[in-house]
Amino acid sequence: MKFNSIKFEISILYTAILGLILIAFSGVLYLISNAFLQQTDQQLKIKAQAVDLTIRSYLNVLGESHEALVEAVGKTMAMRNDNILQFKTWKVSQKWRAQAQSFNLSRDYINFVSKGQKEVFSSSNMDKGLRSIFLEDTQFPKRGGVIFRTLNMDHKNIRVISEQFTDRAVGQYLIQVGVAQDPILQQLRNWLYSIAISVPLILLLTNFVGRLLAARILQPVYEITDMADRITQQDLSARIKTKHFDREMESLIESFNGMIARLEKSFKHIEQFSYHVAHELKTPLTIIQGEANLLLRRDRSIHEYKQALRIIMEESQRVLKTVDDLLLLTKLGYSQEVFKFEQFDFIEFFNEIVEQNRLLAANKGIGIRMDTKNVTPPLMITGDRFHLRRLFFNIIDNAIKFTPEGGCVDMRIEISHGKVISCISDTGPGIAPENLKKIFEEFYRADKNTPGSGLGLNIAHTIAKLHQGEIQVESRMSQGSTFKVILPY
């Protein structure tokens, strides 16, 4: 048994709660039965004192002698009125009968016993068997004190009080008054005894049931643990079925399955990403190595050396560009704090980018046209100027790259429904419909012979998303493409 396990804690908690309930219930029963018992004892004490006073009242009338004591006890046990001719005891008998009726003594058991049990006087409702039970272990209490006992006869409890009766003339006697306990009190005490005896067994059974219940509740946890042990990076396709589990556990299992699905997707992405990185870096590094080997085989002319070094430099720059793009993607994905948002005039910002790209376009014989006549400056937006510049440079660079000599790149700015829409259109070959959904993927290039790492549009798309914007593409084959950068303002 593992004491630090949830199963053990649940079973102990379950047992402890039931144990506390049983203890509290037993305490209530004890308090109730004790209150009943104290009330019974108080009534018995009053009745015993009434018997004592009545006997003494008779003795005061009849005189203090043994014969008078026998007569006084007899009249007390009889609990009836004397004949009016017995004028000496008539008033005492009348008073005693009234008291006996108010105390309901006719249903109680009364014994008057001499010390040593030589003389025994009993009420008429006591038989020989009951009298012998009353006389068992008879103790004389100290003067002024009483002794209470509970006797059992025929499955019936009788509460008995013993009170000493002492008189210088007649000696020492014992008054015993017994009353059948209330059935409710007897039932309460029986329950109390039953609970006290059965509590250990109940708690053991409860602990066993608690462990079974805990095992059932934790079954999904065991299955999750087993599944987690079996899942490896080579196989992330395993899932836990949610059948027959509780609602809360189903939520846990669904979350676990979702986590495994995300891990599987991430591992596949990392695998593909690593493959593309290796592929992109392998080609330029192979070229660099090949050019270096050619130079080392034999002496070359200065022209050949310069040509080889130029190729090595170009391929090195390609490698560095790919590495820079990868680092930027990592920062955008995991460290969004690299963004520094500020307010600026978007028209002025966009015009600067267009002017910086005119020289590149002019070198290829491509014209650039800018249309902002439908927008009144200033057009203030909130964004990161550095990264938005990277976004537009990547898109405009692609437009210039795929536009043939003599073509044109058109740019315009529109405002619609609280959005700034920057449209960049080229007159290139266009993008095939099946490739439109792929152009923003990492390392994707429709034409493998086209220079570049295939990361430019992916970076642009990531920057747009981090600005709560998007990029839309419209294209027709042989008619060019239009990229729409939509940003909030």
Backbone torsions as a table, in degrees:
resi	resn	phi	psi	omega
1	MET	NA	127.4	178.4
2	LYS	-94.3	116.1	-174.9
3	PHE	-74.5	-16.7	180.0
4	ASN	-100.9	20.5	-179.5
5	SER	-95.0	152.9	178.0
6	ILE	-63.9	-37.0	179.8
7	LYS	-59.2	-45.2	178.7
8	PHE	-65.2	-43.0	-178.1
9	GLU	-64.4	-40.5	179.5
10	ILE	-65.0	-44.6	-179.4
11	SER	-64.3	-41.3	178.6
12	ILE	-66.2	-42.9	179.6
13	LEU	-62.8	-43.8	179.4
14	TYR	-61.2	-44.2	179.5
15	THR	-66.7	-42.6	-178.7
16	ALA	-63.2	-40.9	179.9
17	ILE	-63.4	-46.9	178.9
18	LEU	-64.8	-39.0	178.0
19	GLY	-60.5	-43.3	178.5
20	LEU	-64.1	-38.8	177.9
21	ILE	-63.4	-43.7	179.8
22	LEU	-64.9	-41.0	179.3
23	ILE	-64.4	-43.5	179.5
24	ALA	-64.0	-41.9	179.6
25	PHE	-65.6	-41.0	178.1
26	SER	-64.6	-39.1	178.2
27	GLY	-62.3	-41.1	177.3
28	VAL	-63.6	-44.6	178.3
29	LEU	-60.9	-41.7	-179.8
30	TYR	-63.2	-45.2	-179.4
31	LEU	-63.1	-41.7	-179.9
32	ILE	-65.8	-47.3	-178.5
33	SER	-66.0	-36.6	178.6
34	ASN	-65.8	-38.0	177.2
35	ALA	-64.6	-43.0	176.7
36	PHE	-60.3	-44.0	-176.7
37	LEU	-65.8	-41.8	178.3
38	GLN	-63.4	-38.5	178.1
39	GLN	-64.8	-42.4	177.8
40	THR	-62.3	-45.1	179.5
41	ASP	-62.9	-37.4	179.2
42	GLN	-65.0	-41.6	178.2
43	GLN	-65.9	-40.1	178.2
44	LEU	-62.8	-40.2	179.9
45	LYS	-63.1	-40.4	178.4
46	ILE	-64.4	-40.8	-179.5
47	LYS	-67.6	-42.2	179.2
48	ALA	-63.1	-40.0	178.0
49	GLN	-66.1	-36.5	178.2
50	ALA	-65.1	-41.1	177.5
51	VAL	-63.2	-45.0	179.2
52	ASP	-57.8	-49.6	-177.6
53	LEU	-65.5	-35.0	-179.5
54	THR	-67.2	-44.5	179.1
55	ILE	-60.9	-43.0	179.6
56	ARG	-65.8	-35.4	178.4
57	SER	-64.3	-40.9	177.4
58	TYR	-64.3	-42.1	-179.0
59	LEU	-64.2	-34.3	177.7
60	ASN	-62.8	-30.2	-179.8
61	VAL	-86.6	-43.7	-173.2
62	LEU	-86.0	-18.4	-176.3
63	GLY	100.9	160.3	-175.4
64	GLU	-98.3	95.5	177.3
65	SER	-151.4	167.5	-179.5
66	HIS	-64.3	-41.0	-179.7
67	GLU	-64.2	-40.8	178.2
68	ALA	-64.2	-37.1	179.0
69	LEU	-63.1	-43.8	-179.3
70	VAL	-61.5	-42.5	-179.9
71	GLU	-67.7	-40.8	-179.7
72	ALA	-63.4	-43.5	179.2
73	VAL	-65.5	-40.1	179.9
74	GLY	-61.1	-46.5	179.7
75	LYS	-63.7	-37.1	179.6
76	THR	-65.8	-42.6	179.7
77	MET	-66.0	-33.8	-176.4
78	ALA	-69.2	-36.4	178.0
79	MET	56.2	45.4	177.9
80	ARG	-137.1	163.5	-179.9
81	ASN	-73.1	139.7	173.5
82	ASP	-77.0	160.6	173.3
83	ASN	-62.0	145.4	-177.5
84	ILE	-62.3	-20.6	177.5
85	LEU	-69.9	-24.4	176.1
86	GLN	-85.4	64.6	-171.0
87	PHE	-63.4	-24.1	-178.8
88	LYS	-64.1	-43.6	-174.8
89	THR	-105.9	3.4	-173.6
90	TRP	-62.8	-45.6	-178.1
91	LYS	-65.7	-39.7	179.2
92	VAL	-64.8	-43.0	-179.2
93	SER	-64.8	-39.5	-179.4
94	GLN	-63.9	-43.7	179.5
95	LYS	-66.3	-41.6	-178.6
96	TRP	-66.1	-38.7	179.6
97	ARG	-63.1	-40.1	178.8
98	ALA	-63.7	-42.4	178.3
99	GLN	-64.8	-43.9	-178.6
100	ALA	-60.7	-38.1	178.1
101	GLN	-68.5	-41.4	-179.8
102	SER	-67.6	-33.4	178.1
103	PHE	-87.1	-6.7	-177.7
104	ASN	58.1	42.3	-177.3
105	LEU	-72.2	-15.9	-178.6
106	SER	-64.1	-21.3	-179.7
107	ARG	-97.4	-4.3	-179.3
108	ASP	-93.8	170.7	-178.4
109	TYR	-111.7	128.2	-176.6
110	ILE	-125.1	131.3	177.2
111	ASN	-125.4	140.6	174.0
112	PHE	-128.1	110.2	-167.2
113	VAL	-122.4	135.7	175.5
114	SER	-82.0	160.9	179.1
115	LYS	-65.2	129.9	-175.2
116	GLY	88.5	-2.3	175.6
117	GLN	61.7	31.1	176.8
118	LYS	-73.6	-32.2	178.7
119	GLU	-124.7	132.9	179.2
120	VAL	-135.5	123.4	175.8
121	PHE	-116.7	128.8	-175.5
122	SER	-129.4	154.5	175.7
123	SER	-69.3	158.8	-172.4
124	SER	-65.8	-20.5	-177.3
125	ASN	-87.0	4.2	179.4
126	MET	-100.6	125.3	176.7
127	ASP	-91.1	-178.9	-175.3
128	LYS	-64.1	-39.7	-178.4
129	GLY	-65.6	-42.9	-179.4
130	LEU	-67.9	-37.6	-179.7
131	ARG	-63.7	-40.3	-179.2
132	SER	-66.7	-34.2	177.8
133	ILE	-68.0	-39.9	178.6
134	PHE	-61.8	-35.3	-173.4
135	LEU	-85.3	-8.1	178.4
136	GLU	-68.4	134.4	177.1
137	ASP	51.0	47.9	179.1
138	THR	-73.3	124.5	180.0
139	GLN	-120.6	139.5	175.7
140	PHE	-91.6	118.9	178.5
141	PRO	-71.8	165.0	175.8
142	LYS	-64.5	156.5	-177.5
143	ARG	-57.6	129.1	-178.8
144	GLY	86.6	-7.1	-179.7
145	GLY	-104.0	173.8	178.3
146	VAL	-137.5	160.3	176.0
147	ILE	-127.5	131.9	177.7
148	PHE	-109.4	140.0	175.8
149	ARG	-139.4	154.7	173.7
150	THR	-115.5	117.8	-179.1
151	LEU	-103.7	154.1	179.2
152	ASN	-124.0	128.4	177.9
153	MET	-145.4	123.9	179.8
154	ASP	52.6	47.5	177.6
155	HIS	60.5	25.7	178.7
156	LYS	-126.7	130.1	-179.1
157	ASN	-89.2	134.5	177.7
158	ILE	-123.2	124.5	178.6
159	ARG	-91.4	127.1	-172.8
160	VAL	-124.6	137.1	172.9
161	ILE	-111.8	137.7	177.1
162	SER	-117.8	122.3	-177.9
163	GLU	-129.5	134.4	-176.7
164	GLN	-76.5	136.3	174.9
165	PHE	-116.7	116.9	-176.4
166	THR	-125.7	133.2	176.2
167	ASP	-144.4	134.6	-176.8
168	ARG	-59.5	-31.3	-175.2
169	ALA	-83.3	-38.8	-172.2
170	VAL	-105.0	-12.9	177.4
171	GLY	98.7	-158.6	-176.5
172	GLN	-104.6	131.9	177.7
173	TYR	-134.3	170.8	-178.8
174	LEU	-126.7	124.5	174.9
175	ILE	-95.2	124.6	176.7
176	GLN	-119.6	126.9	176.4
177	VAL	-124.9	125.0	-179.4
178	GLY	-121.1	145.9	178.5
179	VAL	-136.5	138.0	177.4
180	ALA	-67.2	128.5	-177.6
181	GLN	-64.6	148.8	178.0
182	ASP	-58.2	134.5	179.6
183	PRO	-56.4	-33.7	179.3
184	ILE	-65.4	-45.3	178.6
185	LEU	-62.0	-42.5	180.0
186	GLN	-63.2	-38.9	179.4
187	GLN	-67.6	-40.9	178.2
188	LEU	-60.2	-44.8	-178.8
189	ARG	-68.0	-36.4	176.6
190	ASN	-63.0	-42.3	177.2
191	TRP	-61.5	-43.7	-178.3
192	LEU	-60.5	-44.7	178.3
193	TYR	-64.5	-41.0	-178.5
194	SER	-63.9	-42.9	-179.6
195	ILE	-65.2	-44.3	-178.7
196	ALA	-59.4	-38.0	-179.0
197	ILE	-75.2	-38.1	-172.5
198	SER	-91.0	-9.3	-177.1
199	VAL	-55.0	-49.0	179.2
200	PRO	-56.5	-43.4	-180.0
201	LEU	-65.3	-41.5	179.7
202	ILE	-62.1	-43.3	-178.9
203	LEU	-67.2	-37.6	176.4
204	LEU	-64.0	-44.1	178.4
205	LEU	-64.2	-40.7	179.2
206	THR	-63.4	-41.3	178.4
207	ASN	-61.5	-41.3	179.0
208	PHE	-64.2	-46.5	179.2
209	VAL	-64.2	-39.8	178.4
210	GLY	-60.5	-39.6	179.1
211	ARG	-66.9	-40.2	177.1
212	LEU	-63.5	-43.4	179.3
213	LEU	-63.8	-43.3	179.0
214	ALA	-63.6	-39.4	179.2
215	ALA	-62.8	-39.7	178.8
216	ARG	-66.7	-43.4	-179.5
217	ILE	-63.2	-38.6	-175.0
218	LEU	-88.1	0.5	-179.2
219	GLN	-54.8	-44.8	177.3
220	PRO	-61.0	-34.2	179.1
221	VAL	-64.0	-41.6	177.7
222	TYR	-61.8	-40.4	-179.6
223	GLU	-67.5	-39.5	177.6
224	ILE	-62.9	-42.5	179.1
225	THR	-61.1	-45.6	179.9
226	ASP	-62.5	-41.8	-179.8
227	MET	-66.3	-40.7	180.0
228	ALA	-62.4	-35.7	178.3
229	ASP	-67.6	-29.1	-175.7
230	ARG	-90.0	-15.8	-178.0
231	ILE	-81.1	130.8	176.7
232	THR	-130.3	170.2	-179.7
233	GLN	-67.7	-18.3	178.0
234	GLN	-78.2	-26.1	-178.7
235	ASP	-142.3	103.7	178.2
236	LEU	-111.9	21.5	-175.9
237	SER	-88.0	-11.5	-176.8
238	ALA	-69.2	142.6	177.6
239	ARG	-138.1	153.7	177.7
240	ILE	-93.9	132.5	177.2
241	LYS	-78.3	143.9	-175.3
242	THR	-97.6	17.1	-177.9
243	LYS	-67.8	148.1	172.8
244	HIS	53.2	19.1	178.1
245	PHE	-101.5	159.8	177.8
246	ASP	-67.5	162.8	-175.0
247	ARG	-60.0	-44.6	-179.3
248	GLU	-63.2	-40.9	179.3
249	MET	-69.3	-33.0	176.2
250	GLU	-62.1	-40.2	177.4
251	SER	-62.4	-42.1	178.1
252	LEU	-61.5	-44.7	-178.2
253	ILE	-66.6	-41.0	178.4
254	GLU	-62.5	-40.3	177.6
255	SER	-64.3	-40.9	179.5
256	PHE	-64.9	-45.6	178.6
257	ASN	-61.5	-39.1	177.7
258	GLY	-63.6	-39.8	178.1
259	MET	-63.2	-43.0	179.1
260	ILE	-63.9	-38.6	178.7
261	ALA	-63.6	-40.9	178.5
262	ARG	-67.0	-39.5	177.1
263	LEU	-63.0	-41.7	179.3
264	GLU	-61.1	-44.0	178.9
265	LYS	-63.7	-40.7	-179.7
266	SER	-65.3	-42.5	179.4
267	PHE	-63.0	-40.8	178.3
268	LYS	-65.0	-40.2	178.6
269	HIS	-63.8	-44.4	179.6
270	ILE	-62.5	-40.4	179.9
271	GLU	-62.5	-46.9	179.4
272	GLN	-66.4	-41.0	-179.7
273	PHE	-60.6	-45.6	179.9
274	SER	-63.0	-39.1	179.1
275	TYR	-63.0	-46.2	-178.7
276	HIS	-66.2	-40.3	178.1
277	VAL	-60.2	-47.7	179.7
278	ALA	-60.4	-40.8	-178.6
279	HIS	-67.1	-42.5	-177.9
280	GLU	-67.4	-35.2	-177.9
281	LEU	-84.1	-25.7	-175.8
282	LYS	-64.9	-43.5	-175.5
283	THR	-62.5	-53.6	179.6
284	PRO	-64.1	-36.4	179.2
285	LEU	-66.6	-34.4	177.1
286	THR	-65.9	-40.9	178.6
287	ILE	-64.2	-45.1	179.0
288	ILE	-59.1	-45.0	-179.7
289	GLN	-64.2	-41.0	-179.8
290	GLY	-64.5	-43.3	179.3
291	GLU	-64.6	-40.0	179.5
292	ALA	-64.6	-40.4	178.9
293	ASN	-63.4	-39.6	179.4
294	LEU	-63.5	-40.3	-179.6
295	LEU	-66.6	-30.4	-175.1
296	LEU	-85.8	-14.7	-176.9
297	ARG	-69.0	-40.7	-179.8
298	ARG	-157.0	169.6	178.9
299	ASP	-68.6	142.1	-179.1
300	ARG	-120.9	165.5	174.5
301	SER	-75.1	163.6	-180.0
302	ILE	-60.0	-38.9	179.6
303	HIS	-61.4	-43.7	-179.6
304	GLU	-66.2	-38.0	176.6
305	TYR	-62.5	-46.0	180.0
306	LYS	-62.1	-41.1	-180.0
307	GLN	-63.7	-42.4	-179.7
308	ALA	-66.6	-42.3	179.4
309	LEU	-65.1	-35.2	177.8
310	ARG	-63.4	-42.7	178.9
311	ILE	-64.7	-42.9	179.2
312	ILE	-61.9	-41.2	179.6
313	MET	-63.6	-44.0	-179.8
314	GLU	-62.3	-44.3	-178.8
315	GLU	-69.6	-34.2	176.7
316	SER	-64.1	-41.4	177.7
317	GLN	-63.9	-35.6	177.9
318	ARG	-64.0	-42.0	178.0
319	VAL	-63.2	-46.5	-179.7
320	LEU	-62.4	-39.5	178.2
321	LYS	-62.1	-42.8	178.6
322	THR	-63.5	-44.0	179.4
323	VAL	-63.0	-43.3	178.5
324	ASP	-60.3	-42.7	179.3
325	ASP	-63.8	-39.9	179.3
326	LEU	-65.2	-42.3	178.1
327	LEU	-62.6	-40.0	179.1
328	LEU	-64.7	-43.2	178.0
329	LEU	-60.5	-39.7	178.5
330	THR	-63.4	-43.5	179.3
331	LYS	-64.0	-43.1	-179.0
332	LEU	-65.2	-33.9	-176.7
333	GLY	-81.5	-31.8	-171.5
334	TYR	-121.7	-9.5	-179.3
335	SER	-138.2	74.1	-177.0
336	GLN	-69.6	-9.2	178.0
337	GLU	-70.8	-7.6	176.6
338	VAL	-68.0	-15.2	178.7
339	PHE	-78.5	138.6	175.1
340	LYS	-123.7	96.3	-176.0
341	PHE	-79.1	138.4	177.5
342	GLU	-153.2	164.7	177.2
343	GLN	-92.5	137.9	178.1
344	PHE	-156.3	164.6	-179.7
345	ASP	-79.6	114.7	-174.4
346	PHE	-69.4	-34.8	-178.3
347	ILE	-65.3	-45.3	177.8
348	GLU	-62.3	-42.6	179.0
349	PHE	-61.3	-44.3	-176.5
350	PHE	-71.1	-37.4	178.1
351	ASN	-61.3	-37.5	178.1
352	GLU	-62.4	-42.8	-179.8
353	ILE	-64.4	-41.4	-179.5
354	VAL	-63.3	-44.3	-179.0
355	GLU	-63.9	-36.5	-179.9
356	GLN	-69.1	-24.0	-179.4
357	ASN	-94.2	-9.1	-179.5
358	ARG	-63.2	-38.3	-178.7
359	LEU	-63.8	-44.9	178.8
360	LEU	-61.3	-40.9	-179.9
361	ALA	-68.6	-39.0	-178.6
362	ALA	-63.6	-36.8	179.0
363	ASN	-61.3	-25.8	178.1
364	LYS	-99.4	3.5	-179.2
365	GLY	72.6	34.2	-178.8
366	ILE	-114.1	135.0	179.3
367	GLY	-91.6	152.4	177.1
368	ILE	-124.5	127.4	177.9
369	ARG	-118.2	138.0	-176.5
370	MET	-123.0	131.5	-178.8
371	ASP	-126.7	110.5	176.3
372	THR	-126.8	18.1	-173.6
373	LYS	-67.7	-21.1	-179.7
374	ASN	-87.7	2.8	-177.6
375	VAL	-125.1	131.8	180.0
376	THR	-98.2	121.3	177.9
377	PRO	-74.5	158.2	-3.7
378	PRO	-81.1	149.5	175.7
379	LEU	-114.1	95.6	-171.8
380	MET	-83.7	129.0	173.8
381	ILE	-129.4	166.1	176.9
382	THR	-112.7	122.7	-179.1
383	GLY	-172.6	-178.3	177.9
384	ASP	-99.2	110.0	-174.9
385	ARG	-59.2	-42.2	-175.5
386	PHE	-62.3	-48.2	-176.2
387	HIS	-76.9	-32.9	174.6
388	LEU	-65.6	-35.2	175.7
389	ARG	-60.8	-42.0	178.6
390	ARG	-62.6	-40.5	179.6
391	LEU	-59.1	-53.9	-175.7
392	PHE	-69.7	-36.0	177.0
393	PHE	-60.1	-41.0	-179.7
394	ASN	-64.3	-42.9	-178.0
395	ILE	-70.8	-44.9	-179.7
396	ILE	-66.0	-36.8	177.9
397	ASP	-61.9	-41.2	176.7
398	ASN	-63.7	-42.6	-179.1
399	ALA	-61.4	-43.7	178.7
400	ILE	-66.8	-39.6	-177.2
401	LYS	-61.7	-39.7	-174.1
402	PHE	-97.4	-1.8	176.7
403	THR	-88.1	127.2	-179.3
404	PRO	-70.2	162.4	-179.6
405	GLU	-59.1	136.5	-177.2
406	GLY	89.9	-6.3	179.4
407	GLY	-80.8	-169.6	-176.2
408	CYS	-146.0	144.3	173.9
409	VAL	-112.7	118.6	-179.0
410	ASP	-101.5	137.6	178.3
411	MET	-132.1	140.9	176.4
412	ARG	-150.7	157.4	179.9
413	ILE	-119.7	133.1	178.5
414	GLU	-129.5	160.8	174.7
415	ILE	-124.5	130.1	-179.4
416	SER	-152.8	121.9	175.0
417	HIS	52.7	47.2	176.9
418	GLY	73.8	17.8	179.8
419	LYS	-123.1	145.1	172.3
420	VAL	-99.1	122.0	-177.2
421	ILE	-112.7	117.6	178.3
422	SER	-105.4	116.3	-177.4
423	CYS	-103.6	129.0	179.8
424	ILE	-125.2	110.4	-175.7
425	SER	-115.6	139.7	176.6
426	ASP	-121.4	172.0	178.5
427	THR	-115.8	37.2	-178.2
428	GLY	-82.4	-163.5	-175.1
429	PRO	-74.8	-11.6	-178.4
430	GLY	85.3	173.6	-178.1
431	ILE	-120.2	131.6	179.0
432	ALA	-62.1	142.9	-177.8
433	PRO	-54.3	-37.0	-177.8
434	GLU	-71.7	-14.8	-179.1
435	ASN	-99.1	-8.5	-175.8
436	LEU	-61.0	-36.6	-178.7
437	LYS	-79.4	-10.0	-174.8
438	LYS	-102.7	-13.7	-169.3
439	ILE	-66.7	-20.6	179.4
440	PHE	-93.0	2.3	178.1
441	GLU	-76.6	153.7	-179.8
442	GLU	-65.2	133.7	175.2
443	PHE	67.3	11.8	-178.3
444	TYR	-80.6	130.4	172.6
445	ARG	-139.2	122.8	-179.5
446	ALA	-65.3	-38.0	177.8
447	ASP	-111.0	109.8	-176.9
448	LYS	-64.0	-19.0	-179.8
449	ASN	-84.4	-8.1	179.9
450	THR	-73.9	132.3	179.7
451	PRO	-66.7	152.1	-179.7
452	GLY	125.7	166.5	-177.1
453	SER	-96.2	-10.7	-177.0
454	GLY	78.9	17.2	-179.0
455	LEU	-108.7	-11.6	-173.6
456	GLY	-60.1	-51.9	-178.5
457	LEU	-69.1	-32.1	177.0
458	ASN	-64.4	-40.5	177.3
459	ILE	-65.1	-44.2	179.5
460	ALA	-60.6	-43.4	180.0
461	HIS	-63.4	-40.6	179.6
462	THR	-64.9	-43.3	179.8
463	ILE	-63.7	-41.0	178.8
464	ALA	-61.8	-43.4	-179.8
465	LYS	-63.2	-40.5	-179.5
466	LEU	-70.9	-12.2	172.8
467	HIS	-100.2	16.7	-178.2
468	GLN	61.0	30.5	179.8
469	GLY	-120.6	-165.3	-179.8
470	GLU	-156.5	167.2	175.9
471	ILE	-125.7	125.9	177.9
472	GLN	-111.9	149.6	-177.1
473	VAL	-128.6	132.6	171.1
474	GLU	-124.4	133.3	-176.6
475	SER	-153.4	144.9	172.7
476	ARG	-130.7	138.6	-177.9
477	MET	-61.4	134.1	178.7
478	SER	69.3	5.0	179.6
479	GLN	-121.6	-0.3	176.8
480	GLY	96.4	-178.6	-176.3
481	SER	-133.4	154.0	175.2
482	THR	-127.8	122.0	175.6
483	PHE	-101.7	128.8	177.8
484	LYS	-112.8	116.2	177.2
485	VAL	-97.1	114.9	-175.6
486	ILE	-109.5	119.7	-177.8
487	LEU	-128.1	145.8	176.1
488	PRO	-77.6	156.8	175.6
489	TYR	-144.4	NA	NA
